[in-house]
Amino acid sequence: MSAFCVVLVRPRDPNNIGACARAMGNFGLADLRVVDPYPPVWREAVSAVGVSDILSQAQKYDTLDQALADVHFSLAATALKNREIKQEIIPLPRLNERLAQNPAGRTALVFGNEKSGLSNADIERCAAVLNIPTAAKQPSINLAQAVILTCYELSRRPDFAALRSPGKAPQAPTDAQKEIFIAAADGLFEKSGFKTDFSPAQRKNLLRHMLARQGLSREQLFFLKKWAEKLAEKLP
């Protein structure tokens, strides 16, 4: 994920800056660039207790031009309301599809400040516009939330390596293994006097229908089988 950088233009809230850095770390990005931050806000952000490595190593620039100097493709993240957009508009769900068409190189994701977002000049400086689709009544998104959503979308790329991946799905029991459990359970029914008004065939069919609905794994079924056997042993 090193081919991406996040650029914050004139951020105003140190908490938002920290949240952006954490979101980047969560989803494998490390290159944070900050353009013309308000000095007290920047000092507070980088001196915060427990500040992340990403934030402590962030690069500060005076202008957006400087921050994008080594970038091959830049996207200005902005709402579309009251904007006259001249560049290509890329909805967030199509971001990875669109990036796959680009040649190799660094991509910048550019975000404006919490109060006014990116200026028209900032947007025009970027190659394309990134838009996060929202409901018409609430077209804008908090800066940190916008960065989190964008970083998450990037994490869906095939080259993203998560810290942990879901384990393998548990193996389903075979029909023969189900029948072994059913025989053990039916023996328990017989010894305990439970459901003896049913014939053995009726009891077994009842158990088969129950197993079909439960979706038990082999391990769970084996546990229930041993439990039924142990109970049957204790009964006279």
C-alpha positions as CSV (number, residue, x, y, z in Angstrom):
1,M,0.0,0.0,0.0
2,S,3.0,2.3,-0.1
3,A,1.9,3.6,-3.5
4,F,-0.6,5.9,-1.8
5,C,-0.3,9.0,0.3
6,V,-3.0,11.0,2.2
7,V,-2.8,14.8,1.9
8,L,-4.7,16.9,4.5
9,V,-5.0,20.5,3.3
10,R,-5.2,23.2,6.1
11,P,-6.6,20.9,8.8
12,R,-8.1,22.7,11.8
13,D,-8.7,20.0,14.5
14,P,-5.8,18.0,16.0
15,N,-8.2,15.2,17.0
16,N,-9.2,14.8,13.4
17,I,-5.6,14.7,12.3
18,G,-4.8,12.0,14.8
19,A,-7.9,10.0,13.7
20,C,-6.8,10.2,10.1
21,A,-3.4,8.9,11.0
22,R,-4.9,6.0,12.9
23,A,-7.2,5.1,10.0
24,M,-4.3,5.0,7.7
25,G,-2.4,2.7,10.0
26,N,-5.5,0.4,10.3
27,F,-5.6,-0.1,6.6
28,G,-1.9,-0.2,5.7
29,L,-1.1,3.4,4.6
30,A,1.8,5.2,6.1
31,D,2.5,8.3,4.0
32,L,0.7,11.3,5.6
33,R,1.3,14.8,4.2
34,V,-0.1,18.0,5.7
35,V,-0.4,21.2,3.8
36,D,-0.4,24.6,5.6
37,P,-1.7,23.5,9.0
38,Y,-2.7,26.0,11.6
39,P,0.5,26.1,13.7
40,P,-1.1,25.6,17.2
41,V,-3.2,22.8,15.8
42,W,-0.2,21.1,14.2
43,R,1.9,21.4,17.4
44,E,-0.9,19.9,19.5
45,A,-1.4,17.0,17.0
46,V,2.2,15.9,16.8
47,S,2.9,16.3,20.5
48,A,-0.2,14.3,21.6
49,V,0.4,11.5,24.1
50,G,0.5,8.2,22.2
51,V,0.8,9.8,18.8
52,S,1.2,7.2,16.1
53,D,4.4,6.7,14.1
54,I,2.5,7.8,11.0
55,L,1.7,11.2,12.5
56,S,5.1,11.7,14.1
57,Q,6.7,11.1,10.6
58,A,4.2,13.1,8.6
59,Q,5.6,15.6,6.2
60,K,4.5,19.3,6.4
61,Y,4.3,21.4,3.2
62,D,3.5,25.0,2.6
63,T,1.6,24.4,-0.6
64,L,-0.4,21.7,-2.3
65,D,1.9,21.9,-5.3
66,Q,4.8,20.9,-3.0
67,A,2.9,18.0,-1.5
68,L,2.0,16.6,-4.9
69,A,5.4,17.1,-6.5
70,D,6.3,13.3,-6.7
71,V,2.7,12.1,-7.2
72,H,1.5,10.6,-10.5
73,F,-2.2,10.7,-9.9
74,S,-4.2,12.9,-7.5
75,L,-7.8,12.8,-6.3
76,A,-9.6,15.6,-4.6
77,A,-12.1,14.3,-2.1
78,T,-15.1,16.5,-2.1
79,A,-18.9,16.6,-2.0
80,L,-20.4,17.6,-5.4
81,K,-23.1,20.0,-4.1
82,N,-22.5,23.6,-5.2
83,R,-19.3,22.6,-7.1
84,E,-18.6,23.0,-10.8
85,I,-16.4,20.0,-11.4
86,K,-14.4,19.9,-14.6
87,Q,-12.4,16.8,-14.0
88,E,-13.3,13.1,-14.0
89,I,-15.5,12.2,-11.0
90,I,-14.8,8.9,-9.4
91,P,-17.4,7.5,-6.9
92,L,-15.7,5.8,-3.9
93,P,-17.1,2.3,-4.7
94,R,-15.4,2.5,-8.1
95,L,-12.1,3.8,-6.8
96,N,-10.1,0.5,-7.0
97,E,-11.6,-0.2,-10.5
98,R,-10.4,3.2,-11.7
99,L,-7.0,2.9,-10.1
100,A,-6.4,-0.4,-11.8
101,Q,-6.4,1.5,-15.2
102,N,-3.5,3.7,-14.1
103,P,0.2,3.0,-14.8
104,A,2.4,2.3,-11.8
105,G,3.1,5.4,-9.6
106,R,2.1,7.2,-6.5
107,T,-1.5,8.2,-5.9
108,A,-2.5,11.1,-3.6
109,L,-5.8,11.2,-1.8
110,V,-6.4,14.9,-1.0
111,F,-8.8,16.0,1.7
112,G,-9.8,19.6,2.7
113,N,-10.3,21.0,6.2
114,E,-13.3,20.4,8.4
115,K,-15.0,23.8,7.9
116,S,-14.9,24.5,4.2
117,G,-13.3,21.4,2.6
118,L,-11.0,21.9,-0.4
119,S,-11.0,25.2,-2.3
120,N,-11.9,25.3,-6.0
121,A,-8.2,25.9,-6.7
122,D,-7.3,22.8,-4.7
123,I,-9.8,20.7,-6.6
124,E,-8.6,22.0,-10.0
125,R,-5.0,21.2,-9.0
126,C,-5.9,17.5,-8.8
127,A,-6.3,15.1,-11.7
128,A,-9.7,13.8,-10.7
129,V,-12.4,14.1,-8.0
130,L,-13.2,11.4,-5.5
131,N,-16.8,11.5,-4.3
132,I,-18.3,9.5,-1.4
133,P,-21.9,9.0,-2.2
134,T,-24.2,10.3,0.5
135,A,-27.9,11.1,1.1
136,A,-28.9,14.4,-0.5
137,K,-29.9,15.9,2.9
138,Q,-26.4,15.4,4.3
139,P,-23.9,15.7,1.5
140,S,-20.7,16.3,3.5
141,I,-18.8,13.9,5.7
142,N,-16.5,14.6,8.6
143,L,-12.8,14.7,7.6
144,A,-11.7,11.7,9.7
145,Q,-14.7,9.6,8.6
146,A,-14.0,10.4,4.9
147,V,-10.4,9.2,5.3
148,I,-11.5,6.1,7.1
149,L,-14.0,5.2,4.4
150,T,-11.4,5.8,1.7
151,C,-8.7,3.8,3.4
152,Y,-11.1,0.9,3.9
153,E,-12.0,1.0,0.2
154,L,-8.3,0.8,-0.7
155,S,-7.9,-2.2,1.7
156,R,-10.2,-4.2,-0.6
157,R,-7.5,-4.3,-3.2
158,P,-6.0,-7.7,-3.9
159,D,-2.5,-6.6,-2.7
160,F,-3.7,-5.6,0.8
161,A,-2.5,-8.0,3.5
162,A,-4.7,-7.9,6.6
163,L,-3.1,-8.6,10.0
164,R,-5.6,-11.4,10.5
165,S,-7.7,-13.3,8.0
166,P,-10.9,-15.3,8.7
167,G,-10.1,-18.9,9.5
168,K,-11.3,-21.8,7.4
169,A,-15.0,-22.5,7.7
170,P,-15.6,-25.5,10.0
171,Q,-16.1,-28.8,8.2
172,A,-19.7,-30.0,7.9
173,P,-20.3,-33.6,9.1
174,T,-20.9,-36.3,6.6
175,D,-24.2,-38.2,6.5
176,A,-22.5,-41.2,8.1
177,Q,-21.2,-39.1,11.0
178,K,-24.7,-37.7,11.5
179,E,-26.1,-41.2,11.7
180,I,-23.5,-42.2,14.3
181,F,-24.7,-39.3,16.5
182,I,-28.4,-40.1,15.8
183,A,-27.8,-43.7,17.0
184,A,-26.1,-42.4,20.2
185,A,-28.9,-39.9,20.9
186,D,-31.6,-42.5,20.3
187,G,-29.9,-44.8,22.7
188,L,-30.1,-42.0,25.3
189,F,-33.8,-41.5,24.5
190,E,-34.4,-45.2,25.1
191,K,-32.6,-45.3,28.4
192,S,-34.0,-42.1,29.8
193,G,-37.6,-42.9,28.8
194,F,-37.8,-39.7,26.7
195,K,-39.9,-39.7,23.6
196,T,-40.6,-43.4,24.0
197,D,-44.1,-42.8,22.6
198,F,-42.2,-42.4,19.3
199,S,-40.9,-45.4,17.5
200,P,-37.1,-45.6,17.0
201,A,-37.6,-44.7,13.3
202,Q,-39.7,-41.6,14.2
203,R,-37.1,-40.5,16.8
204,K,-34.3,-40.8,14.3
205,N,-36.2,-38.9,11.6
206,L,-36.9,-36.1,14.1
207,L,-33.2,-35.9,14.9
208,R,-32.3,-35.9,11.1
209,H,-34.7,-32.9,10.6
210,M,-33.2,-31.1,13.5
211,L,-29.6,-31.6,12.3
212,A,-30.5,-30.4,8.8
213,R,-31.7,-27.1,10.2
214,Q,-28.9,-26.5,12.7
215,G,-25.8,-26.5,10.4
216,L,-23.6,-28.1,13.1
217,S,-19.9,-28.6,12.4
218,R,-18.2,-32.0,12.8
219,E,-16.6,-30.9,16.1
220,Q,-20.0,-29.7,17.5
221,L,-21.7,-33.0,16.4
222,F,-18.8,-35.0,17.9
223,F,-19.2,-33.1,21.2
224,L,-23.0,-33.9,21.3
225,K,-22.3,-37.5,20.5
226,K,-19.9,-37.9,23.4
227,W,-22.3,-36.1,25.7
228,A,-25.1,-38.4,24.7
229,E,-22.9,-41.5,25.3
230,K,-21.7,-40.3,28.7
231,L,-25.3,-39.6,29.9
232,A,-26.4,-43.0,28.6
233,E,-23.6,-44.6,30.6
234,K,-24.8,-43.1,33.8
235,L,-28.4,-44.2,33.4
236,P,-29.4,-47.7,34.7
